[in-house]
């Protein structure tokens, strides 16, 4: 993951020249960022971080529209029917535009042909979290208890095919543990039930706020090295489990978007990523910054679709 990030960040300077011939947006219509997940999760948080600075850059209102369900698939299915005029953006994720094609026999969209890439934004490594009232203080505690009680414990996710679902499936495969998957319609509802103790664990991407607020306890991070935001939390590998898992996020337009709109949005999005407050907010939630040209994002998606084919197959996650 670190190599991929460095390549994308190196290429991010290609489209950073000032916008010289602003012809879009050309009316009073708002720009909509469709987030294919309910409110409260990492995708929603990122979309809302972008909305205000993008509105300032474009000179029009930018609204976030949440359309959750089926691991991001329902909202994405609606998005591909939108006009490619620059007034509808998708907050795309690795779940919707890389993993889903391997998890749904009738996906309802092509993850490459139905989209125009704008830029990558960031990636967030998954973190194993449990409620603070949980008896588990380490990943070893959790695994030992789960081995003594097969089928007793549950892990939540934002839905079938989401990063939490696949990370949980990877964890089960890597450890041989019998834990049950409980899918929700978004990270927010899953996290709420986790905090309340209705499920036992979650390998999540948007839990930093709840961790810092004392509501959740982190046991391990699914990255190749410890996160700056959680320096005292070991990696899964340090805890004895050989796995890595993360989710990436990016901006897309529908297929056929005009090049001038794509380039303008790319320029503005990369400028927003360079803003100190945005960088601080993203790193504060455990994100690792990315950024790319549209062409780089397109190639990245192709490579990610191939990579997730292996992840989905090895995880044992069933095809819907």
MARKOL-777626 format. One record per residue (C-alpha): residue number from 1; residue in one letter; x, y, z. Coordinates in steps of 0.05 Angstrom, whole numbers, plus 5000, padded with zeros to 4 digits. Layout:
+-----+------+------+------+------+
| seq | type |   px |   py |   pz |
+-----+------+------+------+------+
| NUM |    A |    X |    Y |    Z |
...
+-----+------+------+------+------+
//
This chain:
+-----+------+------+------+------+
| seq | type |   px |   py |   pz |
+-----+------+------+------+------+
|   1 |    X | 5000 | 5000 | 5000 |
|   2 |    X | 5057 | 5048 | 5016 |
|   3 |    X | 5087 | 5041 | 4947 |
|   4 |    X | 5020 | 5053 | 4914 |
|   5 |    X | 5009 | 5116 | 4955 |
|   6 |    X | 5077 | 5145 | 4939 |
|   7 |    X | 5066 | 5134 | 4864 |
|   8 |    X | 4998 | 5168 | 4866 |
|   9 |    X | 5023 | 5227 | 4907 |
|  10 |    X | 5081 | 5237 | 4860 |
|  11 |    X | 5034 | 5241 | 4801 |
|  12 |    X | 4984 | 5287 | 4836 |
|  13 |    X | 5020 | 5350 | 4814 |
|  14 |    X | 5005 | 5339 | 4740 |
|  15 |    X | 4938 | 5376 | 4740 |
|  16 |    X | 4951 | 5432 | 4790 |
|  17 |    X | 4955 | 5492 | 4743 |
|  18 |    X | 4906 | 5549 | 4755 |
|  19 |    X | 4838 | 5543 | 4722 |
|  20 |    X | 4841 | 5593 | 4665 |
|  21 |    X | 4775 | 5586 | 4628 |
|  22 |    X | 4721 | 5573 | 4679 |
|  23 |    X | 4659 | 5551 | 4640 |
|  24 |    X | 4631 | 5504 | 4693 |
|  25 |    X | 4590 | 5504 | 4734 |
|  26 |    X | 4550 | 5552 | 4691 |
|  27 |    X | 4484 | 5559 | 4729 |
|  28 |    X | 4455 | 5560 | 4799 |
|  29 |    X | 4446 | 5485 | 4804 |
|  30 |    X | 4481 | 5454 | 4865 |
|  31 |    X | 4535 | 5401 | 4857 |
|  32 |    X | 4515 | 5337 | 4893 |
|  33 |    X | 4564 | 5288 | 4924 |
|  34 |    X | 4528 | 5222 | 4927 |
|  35 |    X | 4553 | 5180 | 4986 |
|  36 |    X | 4528 | 5108 | 4976 |
|  37 |    X | 4527 | 5096 | 5051 |
|  38 |    X | 4485 | 5122 | 5109 |
|  39 |    X | 4508 | 5180 | 5153 |
|  40 |    X | 4561 | 5171 | 5206 |
|  41 |    X | 4611 | 5125 | 5172 |
|  42 |    X | 4680 | 5142 | 5143 |
|  43 |    X | 4653 | 5153 | 5072 |
|  44 |    X | 4601 | 5202 | 5097 |
|  45 |    X | 4653 | 5239 | 5139 |
|  46 |    X | 4700 | 5247 | 5079 |
|  47 |    X | 4643 | 5272 | 5035 |
|  48 |    X | 4624 | 5325 | 5085 |
|  49 |    X | 4696 | 5347 | 5094 |
|  50 |    X | 4699 | 5360 | 5019 |
|  51 |    X | 4632 | 5395 | 5010 |
|  52 |    X | 4647 | 5463 | 5040 |
|  53 |    X | 4716 | 5476 | 5009 |
|  54 |    X | 4691 | 5450 | 4942 |
|  55 |    X | 4632 | 5497 | 4945 |
|  56 |    X | 4679 | 5555 | 4958 |
|  57 |    X | 4724 | 5535 | 4900 |
|  58 |    X | 4666 | 5526 | 4851 |
|  59 |    X | 4622 | 5583 | 4874 |
|  60 |    X | 4559 | 5540 | 4879 |
|  61 |    X | 4526 | 5500 | 4934 |
|  62 |    X | 4553 | 5430 | 4945 |
|  63 |    X | 4508 | 5381 | 4981 |
|  64 |    X | 4520 | 5311 | 5007 |
|  65 |    X | 4466 | 5260 | 4989 |
|  66 |    X | 4467 | 5194 | 5027 |
|  67 |    X | 4439 | 5134 | 4990 |
|  68 |    X | 4458 | 5073 | 5031 |
|  69 |    X | 4445 | 4999 | 5024 |
|  70 |    X | 4476 | 4934 | 4999 |
|  71 |    X | 4547 | 4953 | 5016 |
|  72 |    X | 4544 | 5017 | 4975 |
|  73 |    X | 4515 | 4983 | 4913 |
|  74 |    X | 4445 | 5013 | 4915 |
|  75 |    X | 4469 | 5085 | 4915 |
|  76 |    X | 4521 | 5070 | 4862 |
|  77 |    X | 4468 | 5038 | 4818 |
|  78 |    X | 4429 | 5103 | 4822 |
|  79 |    X | 4490 | 5146 | 4808 |
|  80 |    X | 4507 | 5114 | 4741 |
|  81 |    X | 4439 | 5138 | 4715 |
|  82 |    X | 4457 | 5211 | 4728 |
|  83 |    X | 4476 | 5260 | 4674 |
|  84 |    X | 4551 | 5268 | 4664 |
|  85 |    X | 4548 | 5344 | 4668 |
|  86 |    X | 4590 | 5354 | 4731 |
|  87 |    X | 4532 | 5365 | 4778 |
|  88 |    X | 4533 | 5294 | 4807 |
|  89 |    X | 4596 | 5266 | 4839 |
|  90 |    X | 4605 | 5198 | 4871 |
|  91 |    X | 4646 | 5186 | 4933 |
|  92 |    X | 4671 | 5120 | 4907 |
|  93 |    X | 4703 | 5067 | 4951 |
|  94 |    X | 4743 | 5003 | 4943 |
|  95 |    X | 4679 | 4967 | 4963 |
|  96 |    X | 4636 | 4994 | 4907 |
|  97 |    X | 4687 | 5001 | 4851 |
|  98 |    X | 4734 | 4943 | 4863 |
|  99 |    X | 4706 | 4889 | 4909 |
| 100 |    X | 4632 | 4890 | 4891 |
| 101 |    X | 4641 | 4862 | 4821 |
| 102 |    X | 4668 | 4798 | 4853 |
| 103 |    X | 4612 | 4795 | 4905 |
| 104 |    X | 4548 | 4806 | 4865 |
| 105 |    X | 4526 | 4765 | 4805 |
| 106 |    X | 4479 | 4822 | 4784 |
| 107 |    X | 4516 | 4884 | 4803 |
| 108 |    X | 4477 | 4933 | 4760 |
| 109 |    X | 4537 | 4974 | 4737 |
| 110 |    X | 4605 | 4964 | 4707 |
| 111 |    X | 4659 | 4989 | 4756 |
| 112 |    X | 4701 | 5015 | 4697 |
| 113 |    X | 4656 | 5032 | 4638 |
| 114 |    X | 4602 | 5068 | 4677 |
| 115 |    X | 4648 | 5119 | 4710 |
| 116 |    X | 4696 | 5175 | 4695 |
| 117 |    X | 4752 | 5176 | 4748 |
| 118 |    X | 4770 | 5244 | 4778 |
| 119 |    X | 4820 | 5231 | 4834 |
| 120 |    X | 4837 | 5185 | 4891 |
| 121 |    X | 4830 | 5218 | 4959 |
| 122 |    X | 4856 | 5173 | 5015 |
| 123 |    X | 4857 | 5103 | 5044 |
| 124 |    X | 4841 | 5082 | 5115 |
| 125 |    X | 4869 | 5018 | 5145 |
| 126 |    X | 4818 | 4976 | 5183 |
| 127 |    X | 4823 | 4972 | 5259 |
| 128 |    X | 4796 | 4915 | 5302 |
| 129 |    X | 4752 | 4949 | 5355 |
| 130 |    X | 4710 | 4923 | 5412 |
| 131 |    X | 4665 | 4959 | 5462 |
| 132 |    X | 4703 | 4989 | 5522 |
| 133 |    X | 4662 | 4943 | 5568 |
| 134 |    X | 4688 | 4882 | 5530 |
| 135 |    X | 4731 | 4834 | 5571 |
| 136 |    X | 4782 | 4832 | 5514 |
| 137 |    X | 4843 | 4876 | 5522 |
| 138 |    X | 4884 | 4846 | 5465 |
| 139 |    X | 4873 | 4809 | 5400 |
| 140 |    X | 4901 | 4747 | 5434 |
| 141 |    X | 4846 | 4752 | 5487 |
| 142 |    X | 4794 | 4756 | 5433 |
| 143 |    X | 4821 | 4697 | 5394 |
| 144 |    X | 4829 | 4652 | 5455 |
| 145 |    X | 4758 | 4666 | 5477 |
| 146 |    X | 4731 | 4654 | 5406 |
| 147 |    X | 4768 | 4588 | 5402 |
| 148 |    X | 4736 | 4565 | 5468 |
| 149 |    X | 4667 | 4588 | 5444 |
| 150 |    X | 4659 | 4573 | 5369 |
| 151 |    X | 4599 | 4607 | 5338 |
| 152 |    X | 4584 | 4650 | 5399 |
| 153 |    X | 4613 | 4717 | 5378 |
| 154 |    X | 4593 | 4765 | 5323 |
| 155 |    X | 4628 | 4817 | 5280 |
| 156 |    X | 4591 | 4874 | 5247 |
| 157 |    X | 4600 | 4908 | 5180 |
| 158 |    X | 4571 | 4964 | 5137 |
| 159 |    X | 4541 | 4911 | 5091 |
| 160 |    X | 4557 | 4853 | 5045 |
| 161 |    X | 4620 | 4869 | 5006 |
| 162 |    X | 4642 | 4928 | 5048 |
| 163 |    X | 4713 | 4934 | 5074 |
| 164 |    X | 4691 | 4912 | 5144 |
| 165 |    X | 4658 | 4849 | 5116 |
| 166 |    X | 4718 | 4829 | 5075 |
| 167 |    X | 4766 | 4845 | 5132 |
| 168 |    X | 4725 | 4802 | 5179 |
| 169 |    X | 4724 | 4746 | 5128 |
| 170 |    X | 4800 | 4752 | 5120 |
| 171 |    X | 4807 | 4749 | 5196 |
| 172 |    X | 4765 | 4686 | 5199 |
| 173 |    X | 4806 | 4653 | 5143 |
| 174 |    X | 4873 | 4674 | 5174 |
| 175 |    X | 4855 | 4649 | 5244 |
| 176 |    X | 4805 | 4593 | 5230 |
| 177 |    X | 4757 | 4624 | 5281 |
| 178 |    X | 4683 | 4612 | 5279 |
| 179 |    X | 4652 | 4681 | 5287 |
| 180 |    X | 4587 | 4704 | 5256 |
| 181 |    X | 4578 | 4762 | 5207 |
| 182 |    X | 4522 | 4813 | 5221 |
| 183 |    X | 4514 | 4861 | 5162 |
| 184 |    X | 4483 | 4930 | 5171 |
| 185 |    X | 4462 | 4985 | 5123 |
| 186 |    X | 4524 | 5027 | 5136 |
| 187 |    X | 4582 | 5036 | 5185 |
| 188 |    X | 4544 | 5084 | 5230 |
| 189 |    X | 4488 | 5035 | 5250 |
| 190 |    X | 4539 | 4979 | 5258 |
| 191 |    X | 4583 | 5022 | 5303 |
| 192 |    X | 4523 | 5043 | 5345 |
| 193 |    X | 4505 | 4971 | 5358 |
| 194 |    X | 4577 | 4954 | 5373 |
| 195 |    X | 4582 | 5010 | 5425 |
| 196 |    X | 4516 | 4985 | 5455 |
| 197 |    X | 4544 | 4915 | 5460 |
| 198 |    X | 4495 | 4882 | 5411 |
| 199 |    X | 4553 | 4855 | 5370 |
| 200 |    X | 4621 | 4836 | 5396 |
| 201 |    X | 4673 | 4864 | 5348 |
| 202 |    X | 4684 | 4902 | 5283 |
| 203 |    X | 4744 | 4912 | 5237 |
| 204 |    X | 4726 | 4983 | 5219 |
| 205 |    X | 4754 | 5043 | 5181 |
| 206 |    X | 4717 | 5100 | 5216 |
| 207 |    X | 4725 | 5088 | 5290 |
| 208 |    X | 4779 | 5138 | 5310 |
| 209 |    X | 4728 | 5187 | 5339 |
| 210 |    X | 4695 | 5132 | 5382 |
| 211 |    X | 4763 | 5107 | 5403 |
| 212 |    X | 4786 | 5176 | 5425 |
| 213 |    X | 4719 | 5187 | 5458 |
| 214 |    X | 4728 | 5125 | 5501 |
| 215 |    X | 4670 | 5087 | 5469 |
| 216 |    X | 4711 | 5034 | 5433 |
| 217 |    X | 4776 | 4997 | 5448 |
| 218 |    X | 4825 | 4985 | 5391 |
| 219 |    X | 4860 | 4917 | 5391 |
| 220 |    X | 4900 | 4916 | 5326 |
| 221 |    X | 4908 | 4955 | 5260 |
| 222 |    X | 4907 | 4919 | 5193 |
| 223 |    X | 4964 | 4958 | 5162 |
| 224 |    X | 5037 | 4942 | 5148 |
| 225 |    X | 5059 | 4988 | 5204 |
| 226 |    X | 5028 | 5023 | 5263 |
| 227 |    X | 4984 | 5084 | 5250 |
| 228 |    X | 5009 | 5152 | 5272 |
| 229 |    X | 4939 | 5164 | 5301 |
| 230 |    X | 4943 | 5100 | 5343 |
| 231 |    X | 5017 | 5092 | 5358 |
| 232 |    X | 5006 | 5045 | 5417 |
| 233 |    X | 4961 | 4996 | 5379 |
| 234 |    X | 4998 | 4937 | 5348 |
| 235 |    X | 4989 | 4913 | 5277 |
| 236 |    X | 4953 | 4848 | 5264 |
| 237 |    X | 5020 | 4818 | 5245 |
| 238 |    X | 5051 | 4840 | 5311 |
| 239 |    X | 4992 | 4807 | 5346 |
| 240 |    X | 5004 | 4742 | 5309 |
| 241 |    X | 4955 | 4746 | 5250 |
| 242 |    X | 4984 | 4755 | 5180 |
| 243 |    X | 4933 | 4801 | 5146 |
| 244 |    X | 4926 | 4872 | 5119 |
| 245 |    X | 4861 | 4907 | 5101 |
| 246 |    X | 4842 | 4978 | 5083 |
| 247 |    X | 4791 | 5018 | 5045 |
| 248 |    X | 4805 | 5072 | 4994 |
| 249 |    X | 4762 | 5131 | 4973 |
| 250 |    X | 4759 | 5174 | 4910 |
| 251 |    X | 4716 | 5220 | 4868 |
| 252 |    X | 4681 | 5197 | 4804 |
| 253 |    X | 4634 | 5227 | 4752 |
| 254 |    X | 4587 | 5186 | 4709 |
| 255 |    X | 4615 | 5158 | 4644 |
| 256 |    X | 4625 | 5209 | 4588 |
| 257 |    X | 4639 | 5270 | 4631 |
| 258 |    X | 4671 | 5328 | 4592 |
| 259 |    X | 4747 | 5332 | 4600 |
| 260 |    X | 4744 | 5404 | 4623 |
| 261 |    X | 4697 | 5386 | 4680 |
| 262 |    X | 4740 | 5326 | 4700 |
| 263 |    X | 4804 | 5368 | 4700 |
| 264 |    X | 4772 | 5426 | 4739 |
| 265 |    X | 4746 | 5379 | 4792 |
| 266 |    X | 4813 | 5343 | 4795 |
| 267 |    X | 4849 | 5409 | 4805 |
| 268 |    X | 4802 | 5433 | 4859 |
| 269 |    X | 4801 | 5366 | 4896 |
| 270 |    X | 4877 | 5362 | 4898 |
| 271 |    X | 4881 | 5433 | 4923 |
| 272 |    X | 4832 | 5415 | 4979 |
| 273 |    X | 4875 | 5355 | 4998 |
| 274 |    X | 4934 | 5402 | 5006 |
| 275 |    X | 4896 | 5447 | 5055 |
| 276 |    X | 4926 | 5439 | 5125 |
| 277 |    X | 4858 | 5433 | 5160 |
| 278 |    X | 4834 | 5379 | 5113 |
| 279 |    X | 4899 | 5340 | 5119 |
| 280 |    X | 4893 | 5345 | 5195 |
| 281 |    X | 4821 | 5321 | 5195 |
| 282 |    X | 4837 | 5262 | 5149 |
| 283 |    X | 4899 | 5240 | 5186 |
| 284 |    X | 4861 | 5249 | 5251 |
| 285 |    X | 4812 | 5195 | 5229 |
| 286 |    X | 4869 | 5148 | 5211 |
| 287 |    X | 4871 | 5163 | 5137 |
| 288 |    X | 4932 | 5160 | 5093 |
| 289 |    X | 4930 | 5214 | 5039 |
| 290 |    X | 4930 | 5195 | 4965 |
| 291 |    X | 4915 | 5240 | 4905 |
| 292 |    X | 4922 | 5226 | 4831 |
| 293 |    X | 4908 | 5248 | 4760 |
| 294 |    X | 4845 | 5219 | 4728 |
| 295 |    X | 4886 | 5172 | 4685 |
| 296 |    X | 4925 | 5147 | 4745 |
| 297 |    X | 4859 | 5135 | 4782 |
| 298 |    X | 4833 | 5095 | 4723 |
| 299 |    X | 4894 | 5050 | 4721 |
| 300 |    X | 4891 | 5043 | 4797 |
| 301 |    X | 4819 | 5019 | 4794 |
| 302 |    X | 4838 | 4967 | 4742 |
| 303 |    X | 4893 | 4940 | 4787 |
| 304 |    X | 4848 | 4942 | 4848 |
| 305 |    X | 4794 | 4901 | 4814 |
| 306 |    X | 4846 | 4848 | 4801 |
| 307 |    X | 4873 | 4852 | 4872 |
| 308 |    X | 4804 | 4846 | 4904 |
| 309 |    X | 4789 | 4785 | 4862 |
| 310 |    X | 4842 | 4749 | 4902 |
| 311 |    X | 4820 | 4780 | 4968 |
| 312 |    X | 4747 | 4760 | 4958 |
| 313 |    X | 4766 | 4690 | 4936 |
| 314 |    X | 4814 | 4678 | 4994 |
| 315 |    X | 4765 | 4709 | 5045 |
| 316 |    X | 4712 | 4658 | 5029 |
| 317 |    X | 4659 | 4712 | 5024 |
| 318 |    X | 4598 | 4685 | 4987 |
| 319 |    X | 4574 | 4715 | 4921 |
| 320 |    X | 4505 | 4745 | 4926 |
+-----+------+------+------+------+
//
